[in-house]
Amino acid sequence: MTRHTPLRRGAAASALAALAALTLALGGCAAEATTTSAAVDAPSMSVQASPEASVVPSVSAVDVAAGELDEPVDVSVDPGVEGVGVTFREITLQPGAGTGEHCHAGQLIAVVKEGALTHYAPTHPDGVRVYETGEAIIEGAEYVHQGVNEGDIPVVLWVTYVIPEGEPLAETDLANCG
């Protein structure tokens, strides 16, 4: 059972900022990955400028990868001693390369930006699923899995890790999994 524990003020602010960015990234999910850029005026985003500011600067956002999921998403991570850490990472797997078997202490949310990732995990009905460009991946805590590039072009993943602080992003000592 997952317990929900309040985060420290700094960790809460970091987690909220990261989840806001994640919400922006996942909120505009599309069937295929696209790269777009849009300028947005700050007042339309309900951003309050300080009283000293006479000019509100523009805010810009760039969609670097987008994916879609057909099922609901619930992100919940037991905090470590210091709270929850959020890391964004780009991972490139060359043809024939793989992540090796590993697990996570928290959750991972990813989008396949380029290529096709073959994902071996007990969460798939046949133990394997191929994720194509534009698809999103959610990995839960504790179970052993691996990703392999079985294609002939590089696989580029944009990954967000939501992991208890102090824990590695990926655990390769399988004795520490599940």
C-alpha positions as CSV (number, residue, x, y, z in Angstrom):
1,M,0.0,0.0,0.0
2,T,1.3,3.4,-0.9
3,R,1.4,6.0,1.9
4,H,1.1,9.6,1.2
5,T,3.4,11.8,3.3
6,P,3.7,15.6,3.1
7,L,6.9,16.8,1.5
8,R,9.4,19.3,3.0
9,R,8.7,22.8,1.8
10,G,11.7,22.8,-0.6
11,A,11.0,19.3,-1.9
12,A,7.3,20.2,-2.2
13,A,8.1,23.3,-4.3
14,S,10.5,21.2,-6.5
15,A,8.0,18.4,-6.9
16,L,5.2,20.8,-7.7
17,A,7.3,22.6,-10.3
18,A,8.3,19.3,-11.8
19,L,4.8,18.0,-11.8
20,A,3.6,21.2,-13.4
21,A,6.2,20.7,-16.2
22,L,5.1,17.1,-16.5
23,T,1.5,18.1,-16.7
24,L,2.3,20.5,-19.5
25,A,4.3,17.7,-21.3
26,L,1.6,15.0,-20.8
27,G,-1.4,17.4,-21.0
28,G,-1.0,18.0,-24.7
29,C,-0.5,14.3,-25.7
30,A,-0.7,13.6,-29.4
31,A,-0.6,10.4,-31.4
32,E,2.7,11.3,-32.8
33,A,5.6,13.2,-31.3
34,T,5.9,16.7,-32.4
35,T,8.2,19.7,-31.8
36,T,6.3,22.9,-31.4
37,S,7.1,26.3,-29.9
38,A,4.6,28.8,-28.6
39,A,4.9,32.1,-26.9
40,V,2.3,32.7,-24.2
41,D,1.5,35.9,-22.4
42,A,2.0,35.6,-18.7
43,P,-1.4,37.2,-17.7
44,S,-3.3,34.4,-19.5
45,M,-1.4,31.8,-17.4
46,S,-2.6,33.4,-14.1
47,V,1.0,34.3,-13.2
48,Q,1.2,37.2,-10.8
49,A,4.0,39.7,-11.3
50,S,5.6,41.4,-8.3
51,P,4.3,44.9,-7.5
52,E,7.7,46.3,-8.4
53,A,7.5,44.9,-11.9
54,S,6.2,47.3,-14.5
55,V,6.5,44.9,-17.4
56,V,5.3,41.3,-17.4
57,P,7.8,39.2,-19.5
58,S,6.6,36.7,-22.0
59,V,6.7,33.0,-21.2
60,S,7.6,30.5,-23.8
61,A,7.1,26.8,-23.9
62,V,8.6,24.2,-26.2
63,D,7.1,20.7,-26.6
64,V,10.1,18.4,-26.9
65,A,8.2,15.1,-26.9
66,A,4.6,14.1,-26.6
67,G,3.0,10.7,-26.1
68,E,-0.3,9.2,-25.2
69,L,-1.6,6.6,-22.8
70,D,-4.9,4.8,-23.1
71,E,-5.2,4.1,-19.4
72,P,-5.5,6.4,-16.3
73,V,-2.3,7.6,-14.6
74,D,-1.8,7.7,-10.8
75,V,1.6,8.9,-9.7
76,S,2.4,8.2,-6.1
77,V,5.8,7.7,-4.6
78,D,6.7,7.0,-0.9
79,P,9.0,9.7,0.1
80,G,12.5,8.9,1.3
81,V,14.1,10.5,4.3
82,E,14.6,13.8,2.4
83,G,11.3,13.7,0.4
84,V,10.9,13.0,-3.3
85,G,13.3,13.9,-6.1
86,V,12.3,14.6,-9.7
87,T,14.8,14.1,-12.5
88,F,14.3,14.7,-16.2
89,R,16.6,12.8,-18.5
90,E,17.2,12.1,-22.2
91,I,18.3,8.6,-22.9
92,T,19.6,7.4,-26.3
93,L,19.9,3.7,-27.0
94,Q,21.9,2.8,-30.1
95,P,20.8,-0.2,-32.2
96,G,21.4,-3.4,-30.2
97,A,21.8,-1.5,-26.9
98,G,19.7,-2.1,-23.8
99,T,19.2,-0.8,-20.3
100,G,20.0,-4.1,-18.7
101,E,17.6,-5.5,-16.1
102,H,16.7,-3.1,-13.3
103,C,13.9,-1.7,-11.2
104,H,13.0,1.7,-9.6
105,A,12.2,2.7,-6.1
106,G,9.6,5.2,-7.5
107,Q,7.9,5.8,-10.8
108,L,9.1,6.6,-14.2
109,I,7.2,8.4,-16.9
110,A,8.7,8.5,-20.4
111,V,7.9,9.4,-24.0
112,V,9.5,7.7,-27.0
113,K,10.8,10.7,-28.9
114,E,12.4,8.7,-31.7
115,G,12.6,5.0,-32.7
116,A,11.0,2.0,-31.1
117,L,11.7,0.6,-27.7
118,T,11.2,-3.1,-26.9
119,H,10.2,-3.2,-23.3
120,Y,10.4,-6.5,-21.3
121,A,8.3,-6.4,-18.1
122,P,6.0,-8.6,-16.2
123,T,3.3,-5.9,-16.4
124,H,2.7,-6.7,-20.1
125,P,0.3,-9.6,-21.0
126,D,3.0,-11.5,-23.0
127,G,6.0,-10.0,-21.0
128,V,7.0,-7.7,-23.9
129,R,5.7,-4.6,-25.6
130,V,7.1,-2.4,-28.3
131,Y,6.7,1.3,-27.7
132,E,6.8,3.4,-30.9
133,T,7.6,7.1,-31.5
134,G,5.0,9.2,-29.7
135,E,3.9,6.6,-27.2
136,A,4.2,7.1,-23.4
137,I,5.5,4.6,-20.9
138,I,4.8,4.4,-17.2
139,E,7.0,2.2,-15.1
140,G,6.0,1.5,-11.5
141,A,8.2,0.8,-8.5
142,E,10.0,-2.4,-7.6
143,Y,9.4,-4.8,-10.6
144,V,12.3,-5.9,-12.8
145,H,12.3,-4.8,-16.4
146,Q,14.5,-3.7,-19.3
147,G,14.3,-1.8,-22.5
148,V,16.1,-2.8,-25.7
149,N,16.6,-1.1,-29.0
150,E,16.0,-4.0,-31.4
151,G,15.7,-1.7,-34.4
152,D,18.2,-0.2,-36.7
153,I,18.0,3.5,-35.7
154,P,18.7,5.1,-32.3
155,V,15.9,5.2,-29.7
156,V,15.5,8.5,-27.9
157,L,13.5,8.6,-24.7
158,W,12.5,11.6,-22.7
159,V,12.2,10.3,-19.1
160,T,10.9,11.8,-15.8
161,Y,11.9,9.9,-12.7
162,V,9.9,10.5,-9.5
163,I,12.0,8.7,-6.9
164,P,12.4,9.0,-3.1
165,E,15.5,11.2,-2.5
166,G,18.5,9.2,-1.6
167,E,17.5,6.3,-3.9
168,P,19.2,5.6,-7.2
169,L,17.2,6.4,-10.4
170,A,17.6,2.8,-11.4
171,E,18.6,-0.2,-9.2
172,T,20.7,-2.8,-10.9
173,D,21.2,-5.1,-7.9
174,L,18.1,-7.2,-8.5
175,A,18.2,-8.5,-4.9
176,N,16.9,-5.0,-4.0
177,C,13.9,-5.2,-6.3
178,G,10.4,-6.0,-5.3
